[in-house]
Amino acid sequence: MDITLALGGGGARGNAHIGVIRRLEKEGYRVRAVAGTSFGGIVAVLYATGLTVDEIERRFVAIDQSRLYSLTPHHNPSILDLTGAEKWLRTWLGNRTFEDLRLPCAVTAVDLKHGREVILDHGSLVDAVLSTIAAPGIFPPHLNGGAHLVDGAVLDPVPVAPARSLAPNLPVVAVVLTPLGEPGTNRPHIQLPVPIPTAIIQRISGMRLAQALSTFMTAVDVGSRMLTELRLAVDDPEVVIRPAVSHIGLLDKVDVRQVALLGEEAAAASLAEVRQSVSWTNRLRRNLFPRRQP
């Protein structure tokens, strides 16, 4: 039972991808290709190298989340930088490229100069991941192949079309990390994962700038949810799995195993839909490509 995965963006919520894949594998599904955006891009690349989901989970658990990011120098147009994340990625990925992967894989980013989506499926894995996770404003754009690239979720929160292009004859299971419901009911928040003295946090939390940022993030959340649903309607994945992770902020320090469990629960609730989709796809393939009689 073969499937393709499209892993969506969502920062720390993305640990749920681990649980989704784990449960699907337990049910006998084989992932034949994977595409990812933002945090989903990290999981997609690591999984495509041949790591098991348990190995990926152990590596995420071992990360000191407070050291992944640091306050950026003033010359960078961002709040934080990805120096710690790049060091961690190079530890596990080294100089490997997409050509070294065991599964077809792609991640997405956005070219700021030309305002278009970029599909990264060749070249350096580290550069591709740093491009797809570069949330604009929070992290600086990543220079990749002469282009300044940012988080792919800006234009495509769940990369269904790239996933389908990797394996056109297989059903796409899309893992969506943005919740349904009224935008703003779970107010988005950014918890900076770097040590800042409590006195300073208390001082700035009541400033108009902080309040303005909260309003801005709520507006971005509204747009992100709408874009997600529009892209899903257009790209039409065979299955949508939506873990209950709306309470988790983009950069929250989380219990990786607990978030992964939310992914397992969501996958378990979607198993009937996955079975129906795979069965329908297999019937269609048999009708289109019948076996020749000996």
C-alpha positions as a Markdown table, in Angstrom:
| # | Residue | x | y | z |
|---|---|---|---|---|
| 1 | Met | 0.0 | 0.0 | 0.0 |
| 2 | Asp | 2.0 | 2.9 | -1.4 |
| 3 | Ile | 1.4 | 6.6 | -0.6 |
| 4 | Thr | 3.0 | 10.0 | -1.1 |
| 5 | Leu | 3.3 | 12.5 | 1.7 |
| 6 | Ala | 2.9 | 16.3 | 1.7 |
| 7 | Leu | 4.1 | 17.7 | 5.0 |
| 8 | Gly | 2.9 | 21.2 | 5.9 |
| 9 | Gly | 4.6 | 24.0 | 7.7 |
| 10 | Gly | 3.9 | 25.2 | 11.2 |
| 11 | Gly | 7.0 | 25.5 | 13.3 |
| 12 | Ala | 7.1 | 23.5 | 16.5 |
| 13 | Arg | 3.7 | 22.0 | 15.5 |
| 14 | Gly | 5.7 | 20.0 | 12.8 |
| 15 | Asn | 6.7 | 17.4 | 15.4 |
| 16 | Ala | 3.3 | 16.0 | 14.8 |
| 17 | His | 4.5 | 14.7 | 11.4 |
| 18 | Ile | 6.6 | 12.1 | 13.2 |
| 19 | Gly | 3.5 | 10.6 | 14.8 |
| 20 | Val | 1.5 | 10.7 | 11.5 |
| 21 | Ile | 4.2 | 8.8 | 9.6 |
| 22 | Arg | 4.7 | 6.3 | 12.5 |
| 23 | Arg | 1.0 | 5.4 | 12.6 |
| 24 | Leu | 0.7 | 5.0 | 8.8 |
| 25 | Glu | 3.8 | 2.7 | 8.8 |
| 26 | Lys | 2.3 | 0.6 | 11.6 |
| 27 | Glu | -0.8 | 0.1 | 9.4 |
| 28 | Gly | 1.4 | -1.1 | 6.5 |
| 29 | Tyr | 1.5 | 1.9 | 4.3 |
| 30 | Arg | 4.8 | 2.6 | 2.5 |
| 31 | Val | 5.9 | 6.1 | 1.8 |
| 32 | Arg | 7.3 | 6.2 | -1.7 |
| 33 | Ala | 7.9 | 10.0 | -2.0 |
| 34 | Val | 7.7 | 13.0 | 0.3 |
| 35 | Ala | 7.5 | 16.7 | -0.1 |
| 36 | Gly | 7.7 | 19.3 | 2.7 |
| 37 | Thr | 7.4 | 22.9 | 3.5 |
| 38 | Ser | 9.1 | 24.7 | 6.5 |
| 39 | Phe | 9.3 | 22.2 | 9.4 |
| 40 | Gly | 7.7 | 19.7 | 7.2 |
| 41 | Gly | 10.7 | 20.2 | 4.9 |
| 42 | Ile | 13.1 | 19.2 | 7.8 |
| 43 | Val | 11.1 | 16.0 | 8.4 |
| 44 | Ala | 10.8 | 15.2 | 4.7 |
| 45 | Val | 14.6 | 15.5 | 4.1 |
| 46 | Leu | 15.5 | 13.5 | 7.2 |
| 47 | Tyr | 13.0 | 10.8 | 6.4 |
| 48 | Ala | 14.2 | 10.6 | 2.8 |
| 49 | Thr | 17.8 | 10.0 | 3.9 |
| 50 | Gly | 16.6 | 6.7 | 5.3 |
| 51 | Leu | 16.2 | 7.6 | 9.0 |
| 52 | Thr | 13.3 | 5.9 | 10.7 |
| 53 | Val | 10.7 | 8.1 | 12.4 |
| 54 | Asp | 11.9 | 6.8 | 15.8 |
| 55 | Glu | 15.4 | 7.9 | 14.9 |
| 56 | Ile | 14.1 | 11.3 | 13.8 |
| 57 | Glu | 12.2 | 11.7 | 17.0 |
| 58 | Arg | 15.2 | 10.8 | 19.1 |
| 59 | Arg | 17.3 | 13.5 | 17.4 |
| 60 | Phe | 14.6 | 16.1 | 17.9 |
| 61 | Val | 14.3 | 15.1 | 21.5 |
| 62 | Ala | 18.0 | 15.5 | 22.0 |
| 63 | Ile | 18.1 | 19.0 | 20.6 |
| 64 | Asp | 18.6 | 21.9 | 23.1 |
| 65 | Gln | 15.8 | 24.0 | 21.6 |
| 66 | Ser | 17.1 | 27.1 | 23.3 |
| 67 | Arg | 20.3 | 26.9 | 21.3 |
| 68 | Leu | 18.8 | 26.4 | 17.9 |
| 69 | Tyr | 18.3 | 30.1 | 17.4 |
| 70 | Ser | 20.0 | 33.3 | 18.6 |
| 71 | Leu | 19.3 | 37.0 | 18.5 |
| 72 | Thr | 20.3 | 38.2 | 15.1 |
| 73 | Pro | 22.9 | 41.0 | 14.5 |
| 74 | His | 21.3 | 44.3 | 13.6 |
| 75 | His | 22.3 | 44.1 | 10.0 |
| 76 | Asn | 20.0 | 41.2 | 9.3 |
| 77 | Pro | 16.3 | 42.0 | 8.6 |
| 78 | Ser | 15.1 | 39.5 | 11.2 |
| 79 | Ile | 14.5 | 38.9 | 14.9 |
| 80 | Leu | 16.5 | 35.6 | 15.1 |
| 81 | Asp | 19.1 | 33.8 | 13.0 |
| 82 | Leu | 19.6 | 30.2 | 12.1 |
| 83 | Thr | 23.2 | 29.7 | 13.1 |
| 84 | Gly | 22.4 | 27.0 | 15.6 |
| 85 | Ala | 20.0 | 25.3 | 13.3 |
| 86 | Glu | 22.5 | 25.2 | 10.5 |
| 87 | Lys | 25.2 | 23.7 | 12.8 |
| 88 | Trp | 22.7 | 21.0 | 13.8 |
| 89 | Leu | 21.7 | 20.3 | 10.2 |
| 90 | Arg | 25.3 | 20.0 | 9.0 |
| 91 | Thr | 26.0 | 17.5 | 11.8 |
| 92 | Trp | 23.4 | 15.1 | 10.4 |
| 93 | Leu | 23.3 | 16.0 | 6.7 |
| 94 | Gly | 26.9 | 17.1 | 6.1 |
| 95 | Asn | 27.4 | 17.8 | 2.4 |
| 96 | Arg | 24.8 | 15.4 | 1.1 |
| 97 | Thr | 22.6 | 16.4 | -1.8 |
| 98 | Phe | 19.2 | 15.3 | -3.0 |
| 99 | Glu | 20.9 | 12.8 | -5.3 |
| 100 | Asp | 22.0 | 10.9 | -2.2 |
| 101 | Leu | 18.5 | 10.4 | -0.8 |
| 102 | Arg | 16.7 | 7.0 | -0.7 |
| 103 | Leu | 13.3 | 8.5 | -1.6 |
| 104 | Pro | 12.2 | 11.1 | -4.1 |
| 105 | Cys | 12.0 | 14.3 | -2.1 |
| 106 | Ala | 11.3 | 18.0 | -2.6 |
| 107 | Val | 11.0 | 21.0 | -0.4 |
| 108 | Thr | 9.5 | 24.4 | -1.2 |
| 109 | Ala | 10.7 | 28.0 | -0.7 |
| 110 | Val | 9.7 | 31.5 | -2.0 |
| 111 | Asp | 12.0 | 33.7 | -4.2 |
| 112 | Leu | 11.6 | 37.2 | -2.7 |
| 113 | Lys | 12.9 | 39.0 | -5.8 |
| 114 | His | 10.6 | 37.3 | -8.3 |
| 115 | Gly | 7.7 | 36.6 | -6.0 |
| 116 | Arg | 7.4 | 32.9 | -6.9 |
| 117 | Glu | 7.5 | 29.5 | -5.4 |
| 118 | Val | 10.7 | 27.5 | -5.9 |
| 119 | Ile | 10.8 | 23.7 | -5.8 |
| 120 | Leu | 14.1 | 22.5 | -4.3 |
| 121 | Asp | 14.8 | 19.0 | -5.4 |
| 122 | His | 18.5 | 19.0 | -6.3 |
| 123 | Gly | 21.7 | 20.4 | -4.7 |
| 124 | Ser | 22.6 | 20.8 | -1.1 |
| 125 | Leu | 20.2 | 19.4 | 1.5 |
| 126 | Val | 21.3 | 21.9 | 4.1 |
| 127 | Asp | 20.8 | 24.8 | 1.9 |
| 128 | Ala | 17.3 | 23.5 | 0.9 |
| 129 | Val | 16.2 | 23.1 | 4.5 |
| 130 | Leu | 17.6 | 26.5 | 5.6 |
| 131 | Ser | 15.6 | 28.0 | 2.7 |
| 132 | Thr | 12.3 | 26.4 | 3.5 |
| 133 | Ile | 12.4 | 27.2 | 7.2 |
| 134 | Ala | 13.4 | 30.9 | 6.8 |
| 135 | Ala | 10.2 | 32.4 | 8.1 |
| 136 | Pro | 10.3 | 36.0 | 6.9 |
| 137 | Gly | 10.9 | 38.6 | 9.6 |
| 138 | Ile | 11.7 | 36.0 | 12.2 |
| 139 | Phe | 14.7 | 34.5 | 10.3 |
| 140 | Pro | 16.8 | 36.2 | 7.5 |
| 141 | Pro | 16.3 | 35.1 | 3.9 |
| 142 | His | 18.7 | 32.3 | 2.9 |
| 143 | Leu | 20.9 | 32.9 | -0.1 |
| 144 | Asn | 20.7 | 29.8 | -2.3 |
| 145 | Gly | 21.9 | 29.7 | -5.9 |
| 146 | Gly | 22.0 | 33.5 | -6.0 |
| 147 | Ala | 18.3 | 33.9 | -4.9 |
| 148 | His | 17.1 | 35.1 | -1.5 |
| 149 | Leu | 14.7 | 32.4 | -0.4 |
| 150 | Val | 12.2 | 32.3 | 2.5 |
| 151 | Asp | 9.7 | 29.9 | 4.0 |
| 152 | Gly | 7.8 | 28.0 | 1.4 |
| 153 | Ala | 4.6 | 28.3 | 3.4 |
| 154 | Val | 4.3 | 32.0 | 2.3 |
| 155 | Leu | 2.8 | 30.7 | -0.9 |
| 156 | Asp | 2.1 | 27.0 | -0.3 |
| 157 | Pro | 1.5 | 25.9 | 3.3 |
| 158 | Val | 1.1 | 22.3 | 2.3 |
| 159 | Pro | 3.1 | 21.1 | -0.8 |
| 160 | Val | 0.5 | 18.9 | -2.4 |
| 161 | Ala | 1.4 | 19.6 | -6.0 |
| 162 | Pro | 5.1 | 19.0 | -5.5 |
| 163 | Ala | 4.3 | 15.8 | -3.7 |
| 164 | Arg | 2.1 | 14.6 | -6.6 |
| 165 | Ser | 4.8 | 15.4 | -9.1 |
| 166 | Leu | 7.2 | 13.1 | -7.4 |
| 167 | Ala | 4.9 | 10.1 | -7.7 |
| 168 | Pro | 2.0 | 10.9 | -10.1 |
| 169 | Asn | 0.3 | 7.5 | -9.8 |
| 170 | Leu | 0.0 | 7.5 | -5.9 |
| 171 | Pro | -2.5 | 9.1 | -3.6 |
| 172 | Val | -1.2 | 12.1 | -1.7 |
| 173 | Val | -1.7 | 12.2 | 2.1 |
| 174 | Ala | -1.5 | 15.8 | 3.2 |
| 175 | Val | -0.6 | 16.6 | 6.8 |
| 176 | Val | -2.0 | 20.1 | 7.6 |
| 177 | Leu | -0.9 | 21.9 | 10.7 |
| 178 | Thr | -3.3 | 24.9 | 10.5 |
| 179 | Pro | -6.6 | 24.4 | 12.2 |
| 180 | Leu | -10.1 | 24.7 | 10.9 |
| 181 | Gly | -12.6 | 27.0 | 12.7 |
| 182 | Glu | -12.7 | 30.7 | 13.3 |
| 183 | Pro | -9.4 | 32.4 | 12.7 |
| 184 | Gly | -8.1 | 34.0 | 15.8 |
| 185 | Thr | -9.8 | 31.6 | 18.2 |
| 186 | Asn | -6.4 | 30.2 | 19.0 |
| 187 | Arg | -4.3 | 33.4 | 19.0 |
| 188 | Pro | -0.9 | 32.9 | 17.3 |
| 189 | His | 2.0 | 33.7 | 19.4 |
| 190 | Ile | 5.8 | 33.8 | 19.2 |
| 191 | Gln | 7.7 | 32.6 | 22.2 |
| 192 | Leu | 11.3 | 33.5 | 21.5 |
| 193 | Pro | 13.5 | 30.4 | 22.2 |
| 194 | Val | 16.4 | 32.4 | 23.4 |
| 195 | Pro | 17.2 | 33.4 | 27.0 |
| 196 | Ile | 15.9 | 36.9 | 27.7 |
| 197 | Pro | 15.7 | 38.3 | 31.2 |
| 198 | Thr | 12.3 | 38.2 | 32.8 |
| 199 | Ala | 12.4 | 41.9 | 33.7 |
| 200 | Ile | 12.9 | 42.8 | 30.0 |
| 201 | Ile | 10.1 | 40.5 | 28.9 |
| 202 | Gln | 7.7 | 42.0 | 31.4 |
| 203 | Arg | 8.7 | 45.5 | 30.3 |
| 204 | Ile | 8.1 | 45.0 | 26.6 |
| 205 | Ser | 5.0 | 42.8 | 26.9 |
| 206 | Gly | 2.8 | 45.8 | 27.6 |
| 207 | Met | 4.3 | 48.1 | 25.0 |
| 208 | Arg | 2.4 | 49.2 | 22.0 |
| 209 | Leu | 4.9 | 47.5 | 19.8 |
| 210 | Ala | 4.2 | 44.1 | 21.4 |
| 211 | Gln | 0.5 | 44.7 | 21.1 |
| 212 | Ala | 0.9 | 45.7 | 17.4 |
| 213 | Leu | 2.9 | 42.5 | 16.8 |
| 214 | Ser | 0.1 | 40.5 | 18.3 |
| 215 | Thr | -2.4 | 42.1 | 16.0 |
| 216 | Phe | -0.1 | 41.6 | 13.0 |
| 217 | Met | 0.3 | 37.9 | 13.9 |
| 218 | Thr | -3.4 | 37.4 | 14.2 |
| 219 | Ala | -3.9 | 38.9 | 10.8 |
| 220 | Val | -1.2 | 36.7 | 9.3 |
| 221 | Asp | -3.0 | 33.7 | 10.9 |
| 222 | Val | -6.2 | 34.7 | 9.2 |
| 223 | Gly | -4.5 | 34.9 | 5.8 |
| 224 | Ser | -2.5 | 31.7 | 6.4 |
| 225 | Arg | -5.6 | 29.7 | 7.1 |
| 226 | Met | -7.4 | 31.0 | 4.1 |
| 227 | Leu | -4.5 | 30.4 | 1.8 |
| 228 | Thr | -4.2 | 26.8 | 3.2 |
| 229 | Glu | -7.8 | 26.0 | 2.5 |
| 230 | Leu | -7.7 | 27.6 | -1.0 |
| 231 | Arg | -4.5 | 25.6 | -1.9 |
| 232 | Leu | -6.0 | 22.4 | -0.6 |
| 233 | Ala | -9.2 | 23.0 | -2.7 |
| 234 | Val | -7.1 | 23.6 | -5.8 |
| 235 | Asp | -4.5 | 20.9 | -5.3 |
| 236 | Asp | -7.1 | 18.4 | -4.0 |
| 237 | Pro | -5.0 | 15.8 | -2.0 |
| 238 | Glu | -6.6 | 12.4 | -1.7 |
| 239 | Val | -6.4 | 12.5 | 2.1 |
| 240 | Val | -6.0 | 15.4 | 4.6 |
| 241 | Ile | -4.8 | 14.6 | 8.1 |
| 242 | Arg | -5.0 | 17.5 | 10.6 |
| 243 | Pro | -3.4 | 17.0 | 14.0 |
| 244 | Ala | -4.9 | 19.0 | 16.9 |
| 245 | Val | -1.9 | 21.3 | 17.3 |
| 246 | Ser | -3.4 | 24.8 | 17.1 |
| 247 | His | -2.4 | 25.6 | 20.7 |
| 248 | Ile | 1.3 | 25.4 | 19.8 |
| 249 | Gly | 3.1 | 28.5 | 18.8 |
| 250 | Leu | 5.6 | 28.7 | 15.9 |
| 251 | Leu | 8.7 | 28.7 | 18.1 |
| 252 | Asp | 7.4 | 27.2 | 21.3 |
| 253 | Lys | 9.6 | 24.9 | 23.3 |
| 254 | Val | 7.7 | 21.7 | 23.2 |
| 255 | Asp | 7.7 | 18.1 | 24.4 |
| 256 | Val | 8.5 | 16.4 | 21.1 |
| 257 | Arg | 7.0 | 13.0 | 22.1 |
| 258 | Gln | 3.8 | 14.6 | 23.2 |
| 259 | Val | 3.4 | 16.5 | 19.9 |
| 260 | Ala | 4.2 | 13.4 | 18.0 |
| 261 | Leu | 1.4 | 11.6 | 19.8 |
| 262 | Leu | -1.0 | 14.2 | 18.5 |
| 263 | Gly | 0.1 | 13.2 | 15.1 |
| 264 | Glu | -0.5 | 9.6 | 15.8 |
| 265 | Glu | -4.0 | 10.3 | 17.1 |
| 266 | Ala | -4.9 | 12.3 | 14.0 |
| 267 | Ala | -3.6 | 9.6 | 11.7 |
| 268 | Ala | -5.6 | 6.9 | 13.5 |
| 269 | Ala | -8.7 | 9.0 | 13.1 |
| 270 | Ser | -8.1 | 9.2 | 9.3 |
| 271 | Leu | -7.3 | 5.5 | 8.6 |
| 272 | Ala | -10.6 | 4.7 | 7.0 |
| 273 | Glu | -10.1 | 7.6 | 4.6 |
| 274 | Val | -6.6 | 6.5 | 3.8 |
| 275 | Arg | -7.7 | 2.9 | 3.1 |
| 276 | Gln | -10.5 | 4.1 | 0.8 |
| 277 | Ser | -8.2 | 6.4 | -1.1 |
| 278 | Val | -5.5 | 3.7 | -1.6 |
| 279 | Ser | -8.1 | 1.2 | -2.7 |
| 280 | Trp | -9.6 | 3.6 | -5.2 |
| 281 | Thr | -6.2 | 4.5 | -6.6 |
| 282 | Asn | -5.2 | 0.9 | -7.0 |
| 283 | Arg | -8.5 | 0.1 | -8.8 |
| 284 | Leu | -7.9 | 3.1 | -11.1 |
| 285 | Arg | -4.3 | 2.0 | -11.9 |
| 286 | Arg | -5.5 | -1.5 | -12.7 |
| 287 | Asn | -8.1 | -0.2 | -15.1 |
| 288 | Leu | -5.7 | 2.2 | -16.8 |
| 289 | Phe | -2.8 | -0.3 | -16.9 |
| 290 | Pro | -4.2 | -3.8 | -17.1 |
| 291 | Arg | -1.8 | -6.7 | -16.8 |
| 292 | Arg | -1.1 | -8.5 | -20.1 |
| 293 | Gln | -2.2 | -12.1 | -20.2 |
| 294 | Pro | 0.7 | -14.5 | -20.7 |
